């Protein structure tokens, strides 16, 4: 059984573990149990060392060198427990696994033994440098910017947990130093000329597939391009869409036949009104036969219409039961549309961006576009409207002050300086 003694009125404990001749020292100070070894087997010398050690700790506490409170490891474990319980069914399992992985693999190994007040903006920057150096040593390249951003988001959530429980009184500065102001860049889209080139290429692939068994996929992808570029749906929203969610209506305001769509996506349930160009693709999708086994299954694409293995879609069937990504990318490569002029790759999302940009080019109200696309005006102004020439009013830019009139006393007023045209380069 271990021996145990107290000194300084019970503030410091001196004890010896079983099967050990060395005395240990322990105390509770600044909200934390603290221990050290005396490295002595003499009880009298161990008590002297324990007393000096305790007084040294008290001096550090008085000078602000000794931090108390909860450790980062405790706070991180509490955060993950609260996150799992309170967001169950609200966040995707992939996102939840990412939070756990970032916390256990990167944040706790670096910050785990630190007390919360010890983690300052400087320590956070040390973590960034540590991650860059370790990643370069192991993989030969730094972590992606999005990876570091996600880790900072997780770190911020852990500190917010500590703030809610009153363990800290403010959040540390987590901003990245030495970072240049980011450019406001537009998202990859198809200009009117490029969009026409794309749907003509998909129409050609639908009418003349390279192999007869790929006709169904060619027809589907052609209608997907037209449908997405005339509705502005996100790819996941379009792939989740059922026939019962779409209604063909006569719009009273425009007098056109359009689609009213009940959208289910990352923003919950919303509504969308298409342009008239989405009606024909939807009508073709509604009458197009599809394989019984579902697209992509063995033998389904080569089945003949007379064999009874095809059927007309029902109200609960998906408009696009399969997304032929490889075919879409192959068409983009053939038409040299895979990237925009800035080198950004085009994907199915680019069709949504095309819808927004084309609506802006036609002079549509930006607030109505934001409502129809289930996004915000700020997002559209930042990523779409900033680079469109139609958003610049030449009449407001090139305004000229009118010529001043002669004064009644015969004196001329201040003369207006005429704008001198720039000399053209030869």
C-alpha positions as CSV (number, residue, x, y, z in Angstrom):
1,X,0.0,0.0,0.0
2,X,1.4,3.5,-0.9
3,X,2.5,5.9,1.8
4,X,0.9,9.4,1.9
5,X,1.8,12.6,3.7
6,X,0.5,16.2,3.5
7,X,2.3,19.5,4.1
8,X,1.4,23.2,4.1
9,X,-1.9,22.6,5.7
10,X,-3.0,19.9,3.3
11,X,-2.3,21.9,0.2
12,X,0.5,19.6,-1.0
13,X,0.5,15.8,-1.0
14,X,3.7,13.7,-0.9
15,X,3.2,10.1,-1.7
16,X,5.0,7.0,-2.7
17,X,3.6,4.5,-5.2
18,X,3.6,0.8,-4.6
19,X,6.8,-0.9,-5.7
20,X,8.6,2.5,-6.0
21,X,11.1,4.2,-3.6
22,X,10.7,7.7,-5.2
23,X,8.4,10.2,-3.5
24,X,5.9,12.1,-5.7
25,X,4.4,15.5,-5.2
26,X,0.8,16.6,-6.0
27,X,-1.4,19.7,-5.5
28,X,-4.6,21.2,-6.9
29,X,-4.0,24.8,-8.2
30,X,-5.7,27.0,-10.7
31,X,-8.4,24.5,-11.5
32,X,-6.1,21.6,-12.3
33,X,-4.4,18.7,-10.5
34,X,-0.6,19.0,-10.9
35,X,2.0,16.4,-10.2
36,X,5.7,16.1,-10.3
37,X,8.4,13.8,-9.0
38,X,10.9,14.7,-6.2
39,X,13.4,12.2,-7.5
40,X,14.3,11.5,-3.9
41,X,13.8,8.4,-1.7
42,X,14.2,10.5,1.5
43,X,10.9,11.7,2.9
44,X,12.5,14.9,4.5
45,X,14.2,15.9,1.2
46,X,11.0,15.1,-0.8
47,X,9.0,17.4,1.5
48,X,11.4,20.3,1.0
49,X,11.3,19.8,-2.8
50,X,7.5,19.6,-2.7
51,X,7.3,22.9,-0.7
52,X,9.7,24.7,-3.1
53,X,7.7,23.3,-6.1
54,X,4.4,24.5,-4.7
55,X,5.7,28.0,-3.9
56,X,7.1,28.2,-7.4
57,X,3.7,27.4,-8.9
58,X,2.1,30.0,-6.7
59,X,4.6,32.6,-8.0
60,X,3.8,31.6,-11.6
61,X,0.1,31.9,-10.9
62,X,0.5,35.4,-9.5
63,X,2.6,36.5,-12.5
64,X,0.1,35.1,-15.0
65,X,2.4,32.4,-16.2
66,X,0.3,29.5,-15.0
67,X,-2.9,28.9,-16.9
68,X,-5.8,27.1,-15.4
69,X,-9.2,25.9,-16.6
70,X,-10.2,23.1,-18.9
71,X,-7.9,21.4,-21.3
72,X,-8.5,21.3,-25.0
73,X,-8.8,17.5,-25.0
74,X,-11.7,17.7,-22.5
75,X,-13.4,20.4,-24.5
76,X,-13.0,18.6,-27.8
77,X,-14.5,15.4,-26.4
78,X,-17.5,17.3,-25.0
79,X,-18.0,19.0,-28.4
80,X,-18.1,15.7,-30.3
81,X,-20.5,14.3,-27.8
82,X,-22.8,17.3,-28.0
83,X,-22.5,17.3,-31.8
84,X,-23.4,13.7,-32.2
85,X,-26.5,13.9,-29.9
86,X,-27.9,17.3,-31.1
87,X,-27.3,16.9,-34.9
88,X,-28.5,13.3,-35.2
89,X,-30.4,13.1,-38.4
90,X,-29.7,16.7,-39.4
91,X,-26.2,16.5,-40.7
92,X,-24.9,13.9,-43.1
93,X,-22.9,10.9,-41.7
94,X,-20.0,11.9,-43.9
95,X,-19.8,15.4,-42.4
96,X,-20.1,13.9,-38.8
97,X,-17.2,11.4,-39.6
98,X,-15.2,14.3,-40.9
99,X,-15.6,16.3,-37.6
100,X,-14.4,13.3,-35.6
101,X,-11.5,12.6,-38.0
102,X,-10.2,16.2,-38.0
103,X,-10.5,16.4,-34.2
104,X,-8.8,13.1,-33.4
105,X,-6.2,13.1,-36.2
106,X,-5.0,16.7,-36.2
107,X,-6.4,19.0,-33.5
108,X,-6.1,16.9,-30.3
109,X,-2.5,15.6,-31.1
110,X,-1.4,19.3,-31.3
111,X,-3.6,21.1,-28.8
112,X,-4.7,18.3,-26.5
113,X,-2.5,18.9,-23.5
114,X,-2.9,22.7,-23.6
115,X,-5.2,24.6,-21.4
116,X,-7.8,26.7,-23.2
117,X,-6.4,30.1,-22.2
118,X,-3.0,29.0,-23.5
119,X,-4.3,28.6,-27.1
120,X,-3.8,32.1,-28.6
121,X,-3.7,33.3,-32.1
122,X,0.0,32.6,-32.1
123,X,-0.6,29.0,-31.2
124,X,-3.2,28.6,-33.9
125,X,-0.7,30.0,-36.4
126,X,1.9,27.5,-35.1
127,X,-0.6,24.8,-35.8
128,X,-0.9,26.0,-39.4
129,X,2.8,25.9,-39.9
130,X,3.1,22.5,-38.3
131,X,0.4,21.1,-40.6
132,X,2.1,22.5,-43.7
133,X,5.5,21.2,-42.7
134,X,4.3,17.7,-41.8
135,X,2.2,17.4,-44.9
136,X,5.1,18.5,-47.2
137,X,7.4,16.0,-45.5
138,X,4.9,13.1,-45.9
139,X,3.1,13.9,-49.2
140,X,5.4,16.4,-50.8
141,X,2.6,19.0,-51.0
142,X,0.7,21.2,-48.5
143,X,-2.9,20.5,-47.5
144,X,-5.5,21.9,-49.7
145,X,-6.9,25.3,-48.7
146,X,-10.4,23.8,-48.2
147,X,-8.9,21.1,-45.9
148,X,-7.3,23.8,-43.7
149,X,-10.5,25.8,-43.8
150,X,-12.5,22.8,-42.5
151,X,-10.0,22.2,-39.7
152,X,-10.4,25.9,-38.6
153,X,-14.1,25.5,-38.7
154,X,-13.9,22.5,-36.4
155,X,-11.5,24.3,-34.1
156,X,-13.9,27.3,-33.9
157,X,-16.8,25.0,-33.0
158,X,-14.7,23.5,-30.2
159,X,-14.0,27.0,-28.8
160,X,-17.7,28.0,-29.1
161,X,-18.5,24.9,-27.0
162,X,-16.1,26.2,-24.3
163,X,-17.6,29.7,-24.6
164,X,-21.1,28.4,-24.0
165,X,-20.0,26.6,-20.9
166,X,-18.2,29.6,-19.5
167,X,-14.7,28.1,-19.7
168,X,-13.4,31.1,-21.8
169,X,-14.6,34.6,-22.1
170,X,-13.8,35.2,-25.8
171,X,-12.8,33.3,-29.0
172,X,-9.2,33.6,-30.1
173,X,-8.4,35.1,-33.5
174,X,-8.4,32.3,-36.0
175,X,-7.9,34.4,-39.1
176,X,-5.0,33.5,-41.4
177,X,-2.1,36.0,-41.3
178,X,-0.1,37.1,-44.3
179,X,-2.9,36.2,-46.6
180,X,-3.5,38.4,-49.6
181,X,-7.0,39.7,-50.3
182,X,-8.8,37.0,-52.3
183,X,-10.0,37.7,-55.8
184,X,-13.7,37.8,-56.5
185,X,-13.8,35.2,-59.3
186,X,-16.9,34.0,-61.2
187,X,-18.0,30.4,-61.4
188,X,-17.5,28.3,-64.5
189,X,-20.5,28.8,-66.8
190,X,-21.3,28.5,-70.5
191,X,-21.6,31.8,-72.5
192,X,-24.6,31.9,-74.9
193,X,-22.4,30.8,-77.8
194,X,-20.9,28.0,-75.7
195,X,-24.2,26.9,-74.4
196,X,-25.6,26.6,-78.0
197,X,-22.5,24.6,-79.0
198,X,-23.1,22.3,-76.0
199,X,-26.8,21.5,-76.6
200,X,-26.2,21.1,-80.3
201,X,-23.5,18.5,-79.5
202,X,-25.8,16.6,-77.1
203,X,-28.5,16.7,-79.7
204,X,-26.2,15.2,-82.2
205,X,-25.1,12.5,-79.7
206,X,-28.8,11.7,-79.0
207,X,-29.7,11.4,-82.7
208,X,-26.5,9.6,-83.7
209,X,-25.0,7.7,-80.8
210,X,-21.6,6.0,-81.4
211,X,-23.3,2.7,-80.5
212,X,-27.1,2.0,-80.7
213,X,-27.1,0.7,-77.1
214,X,-26.1,4.2,-75.9
215,X,-29.1,6.0,-77.5
216,X,-31.1,6.1,-74.3
217,X,-28.2,7.8,-72.3
218,X,-27.6,10.2,-75.2
219,X,-31.3,11.3,-75.2
220,X,-31.3,11.6,-71.4
221,X,-28.2,13.8,-71.2
222,X,-29.5,16.1,-74.0
223,X,-32.7,16.6,-72.0
224,X,-30.7,17.0,-68.8
225,X,-28.7,19.9,-70.3
226,X,-31.7,21.7,-71.6
227,X,-33.8,21.0,-68.4
228,X,-31.0,22.2,-66.0
229,X,-30.1,25.3,-68.1
230,X,-33.7,26.4,-68.1
231,X,-34.6,25.7,-64.5
232,X,-31.4,26.5,-62.5
233,X,-31.7,23.4,-60.4
234,X,-28.6,22.1,-58.5
235,X,-27.5,18.7,-59.9
236,X,-28.5,16.9,-56.7
237,X,-32.0,18.6,-56.8
238,X,-32.4,17.5,-60.5
239,X,-31.4,13.9,-59.8
240,X,-33.8,13.8,-56.8
241,X,-36.7,15.1,-58.8
242,X,-39.7,12.9,-59.4
243,X,-42.4,13.3,-62.1
244,X,-45.0,14.1,-59.5
245,X,-43.0,17.1,-58.4
246,X,-43.3,18.8,-61.9
247,X,-46.4,20.4,-63.3
248,X,-46.9,22.1,-66.7
249,X,-48.8,25.3,-66.2
250,X,-49.8,28.4,-68.1
251,X,-48.2,31.3,-66.4
252,X,-50.6,34.3,-66.1
253,X,-47.8,36.9,-65.8
254,X,-45.8,36.0,-68.9
255,X,-48.5,34.2,-70.8
256,X,-46.0,31.3,-71.5
257,X,-46.3,27.6,-70.8
258,X,-43.7,26.8,-68.1
259,X,-43.0,24.2,-65.4
260,X,-43.7,24.6,-61.7
261,X,-41.3,22.4,-59.8
262,X,-41.4,21.4,-56.1
263,X,-37.7,21.1,-55.3
264,X,-36.2,19.0,-52.5
265,X,-32.5,19.7,-51.9
266,X,-30.0,21.0,-49.4
267,X,-32.2,23.9,-48.5
268,X,-35.2,21.7,-47.8
269,X,-38.4,22.0,-49.9
270,X,-38.6,25.0,-52.2
271,X,-40.3,26.0,-55.5
272,X,-39.0,26.9,-58.9
273,X,-40.6,28.3,-62.1
274,X,-38.8,27.3,-65.2
275,X,-38.5,29.1,-68.5
276,X,-40.5,28.0,-71.5
277,X,-37.4,26.1,-72.8
278,X,-37.8,23.4,-70.1
279,X,-41.2,22.2,-71.2
280,X,-40.2,20.3,-74.3
281,X,-37.4,18.3,-72.5
282,X,-39.8,17.4,-69.7
283,X,-42.5,16.2,-72.1
284,X,-39.9,14.0,-73.9
285,X,-38.8,12.6,-70.5
286,X,-42.4,11.9,-69.6
287,X,-43.1,9.7,-72.6
288,X,-39.6,8.1,-73.0
289,X,-39.5,4.4,-72.3
290,X,-36.9,3.3,-69.8
291,X,-35.5,-0.1,-68.9
292,X,-37.2,-2.2,-66.2
293,X,-33.9,-3.2,-64.6
294,X,-32.9,0.4,-64.3
295,X,-30.2,2.2,-66.2
296,X,-26.7,0.9,-65.9
297,X,-27.6,-2.7,-65.0
298,X,-26.4,-5.6,-67.1
299,X,-28.4,-6.0,-70.3
300,X,-30.8,-3.2,-69.6
301,X,-29.3,-0.8,-72.2
302,X,-29.3,-3.4,-75.0
303,X,-32.9,-4.6,-74.4
304,X,-35.3,-4.1,-77.3
305,X,-38.5,-2.2,-77.0
306,X,-40.5,-5.3,-78.2
307,X,-39.1,-7.6,-75.5
308,X,-41.2,-6.2,-72.7
309,X,-38.2,-5.1,-70.7
310,X,-39.0,-1.4,-71.0
311,X,-41.8,0.7,-69.4
312,X,-43.1,4.2,-69.3
313,X,-42.2,6.2,-66.2
314,X,-44.7,6.6,-63.4
315,X,-45.4,9.6,-61.0
316,X,-42.9,8.3,-58.5
317,X,-40.1,7.6,-61.0
318,X,-37.1,9.9,-61.2
319,X,-36.7,12.2,-64.1
320,X,-33.0,11.3,-64.3
321,X,-32.4,8.0,-62.6
322,X,-28.8,8.0,-63.7
323,X,-26.2,10.8,-64.3
324,X,-23.8,9.7,-67.1
325,X,-20.9,11.8,-65.9
326,X,-18.4,10.1,-68.2
327,X,-20.5,10.8,-71.2
328,X,-21.0,14.4,-70.2
329,X,-17.3,14.9,-69.7
330,X,-16.5,13.2,-73.0
331,X,-18.8,15.6,-74.9
332,X,-17.2,18.6,-73.1
333,X,-13.7,17.3,-74.1
334,X,-14.8,16.8,-77.8
335,X,-16.2,20.3,-78.0
336,X,-13.2,21.8,-76.1
337,X,-15.6,23.1,-73.4
338,X,-14.1,21.2,-70.4
339,X,-12.7,24.3,-68.8
340,X,-13.5,28.0,-69.1
341,X,-10.9,30.7,-70.1
342,X,-9.6,30.8,-66.5
343,X,-8.9,27.1,-66.4
344,X,-11.8,26.3,-64.1
345,X,-13.4,22.9,-64.9
346,X,-17.0,22.8,-66.0
347,X,-19.3,20.3,-64.3
348,X,-23.1,19.7,-64.1
349,X,-23.2,22.6,-61.7
350,X,-22.1,24.9,-64.5
351,X,-25.5,24.5,-66.1
352,X,-27.1,26.1,-63.0
353,X,-24.5,28.9,-63.2
354,X,-25.4,29.3,-66.9
355,X,-29.1,29.7,-66.0
356,X,-28.3,32.5,-63.5
357,X,-26.0,34.3,-65.9
358,X,-28.3,34.1,-68.8
359,X,-31.2,35.4,-66.8
360,X,-29.1,38.4,-65.7
361,X,-28.0,39.0,-69.3
362,X,-31.7,39.2,-70.2
363,X,-32.3,41.8,-67.5
364,X,-34.2,39.7,-65.0
365,X,-34.6,41.0,-61.4
366,X,-31.8,39.7,-59.3
367,X,-34.1,39.3,-56.2
368,X,-36.5,37.1,-58.2
369,X,-33.6,35.0,-59.5
370,X,-32.3,34.5,-56.0
371,X,-35.8,33.3,-54.8
372,X,-36.2,31.0,-57.8
373,X,-32.8,29.5,-57.3
374,X,-33.1,29.2,-53.5
375,X,-30.0,31.3,-52.8
376,X,-29.2,34.8,-51.7
377,X,-28.8,38.1,-53.6
378,X,-25.4,38.4,-52.0
379,X,-24.2,35.1,-53.5
380,X,-25.4,36.1,-57.0
381,X,-23.9,39.6,-56.8
382,X,-20.5,38.1,-55.6
383,X,-20.2,35.1,-58.0
384,X,-22.4,35.9,-61.0
385,X,-23.2,39.6,-61.5
386,X,-19.7,41.0,-60.9
387,X,-18.4,39.9,-64.2
388,X,-21.3,40.5,-66.5
389,X,-21.1,43.5,-68.8
390,X,-24.9,44.1,-68.7
391,X,-24.5,45.1,-65.0
392,X,-22.7,48.2,-66.1
393,X,-24.8,51.2,-67.1
394,X,-22.9,53.1,-69.8
395,X,-25.4,56.0,-69.6
396,X,-24.5,56.4,-65.9
397,X,-20.7,55.9,-66.5
398,X,-20.3,58.2,-69.5
399,X,-22.3,61.1,-68.2
400,X,-21.0,64.6,-69.2
401,X,-21.6,67.9,-67.4
402,X,-23.8,70.2,-69.6
403,X,-22.2,73.4,-71.1
404,X,-22.3,76.4,-68.9
405,X,-24.4,79.4,-70.2
406,X,-23.1,83.0,-70.6
407,X,-23.8,85.1,-67.6
408,X,-26.2,88.1,-67.8
409,X,-23.3,90.7,-67.6
410,X,-21.8,89.4,-70.8
411,X,-18.9,87.5,-69.1
412,X,-18.5,83.9,-70.0
413,X,-18.8,81.4,-67.2
414,X,-16.3,78.6,-66.6
415,X,-15.7,76.7,-69.8
416,X,-16.2,73.0,-70.0
417,X,-13.1,71.0,-71.1
418,X,-14.0,68.8,-73.9
419,X,-13.1,65.2,-73.7
420,X,-10.2,64.4,-76.1
421,X,-10.5,61.1,-77.7
422,X,-7.5,58.8,-77.3
423,X,-5.3,58.2,-80.3
424,X,-5.8,54.8,-81.8
425,X,-2.8,52.5,-82.1
426,X,-1.7,51.9,-85.6
